Amino acid sequence: QVSFFILHSIFVLVRGDIYWVVVSCLLSFVNMSDAWKAAKPFVTGSLSGCFATCCIQPIDMVKVRIQLGAAEGGSTNPIEVTKKLLKEDGVAGMYKGLSAGLTRQVFYTGARLGLYDIFTEAAKTPGEKMPFWKTTVCALTAGGLAAVIGNPADLSLIRMQADTMLPVAERRNYRGVGHALTSTVRDEGVAGLFKGAVPTATRAMALNFGMLGFNSLSKDLLKDCGVTGPAQVFGASAIAGFFASFFSLPFDYVKTQVQKMKPDPVTGEVPFKGPIDCAMQQVKIGGITRLWTGFPTYYVRIAPHAMITLIAQDQVKKLWGTLGL
């Protein structure tokens, strides 16, 4: 019932009917106070992440194309990449992989925000401000665990977004996230769903550290400066968005290369032996700054997503409070 509520809420939220989300909440969790108390942090995170993803998906599509283009000697200009994408796939191409993206948010963002709330609540000392090192540990742990949970959906998203860049004979032609998941299991086994899990988890830890760690720190600093209310929420989320982008991009770049790689049709060998080998090869080709390829586009994708997610999370929490849930 909890899973049904999450998926139904996401569906109606995408349609923009927020009132039905509230109705679903009331109907699904009546007489389920204990279940709701346990699920609430994860439901809040899932809804916040899905709302942000619907807003940011076109930018994410361009970001992935830039990273793949850089590895293959193609254009890294976001305007040129966008023009080419629209010319080849139309506006619908900007939302390719949205089903996988939303699935990923349900599991990944729901878990990392939910676990972070649970961990920070457990680490708090009544009457004392939580030190930054505790916030950091909570953010890193929540990010790493959530990344493993969400890796199958993340893998599907990357492959669906990269598919049209492959030669016609090598395309996977996934029809949706379900087809991508079942095809991966069929061709590569269950372990194939967790390809790139190490760089994904590392990237998630860096992202969570920058996003949630610095969001909490910024809120405290802004509060000490007398900034409260919406200005505090917006300012803290903007600062968190920058640090989330800066710390996570190198890991995101490596993760993208590892997850989209395919064996050579002649030799059967893959381009990289693993994430470390991938990073070393990229640095050898273009220096350390190659790992920050596409930072402007990545920032435009990550920072707004982080900001929208954090602001939406704050509003959803207020909604629960208003409804007495």
ABEGO torsion letter per residue (X at the ends): XAAAAAAAAAAAAAAGBAAAAAAAAAAAABGAAAAAAAAAAAAAAAAAAAAAAAAAAAAAAAAAAAAAAAAAGBBABAAAAAAAAAAAAEAAAAABGAAAAAAAAAAAAAAAAAAAAAAAAAABBBGBBBBAAAAAAAAAAAAAAAAAAAAAAAAAAAAAAAAAABBAAABAGBAEAAAAAAAAAAAAEAAAAABGAAAAAAAAAAAAAAAAAAAAAAAAAAAAAGBBEAAAAAAAAAAAAAAAAAAAAAAAAAAAAAAABBBBAAAGBBABAEAAAAAAAAAAAAEAAAAABGAAAAAAAAAAAAAAAAAAAAAAAAAAAAAGX
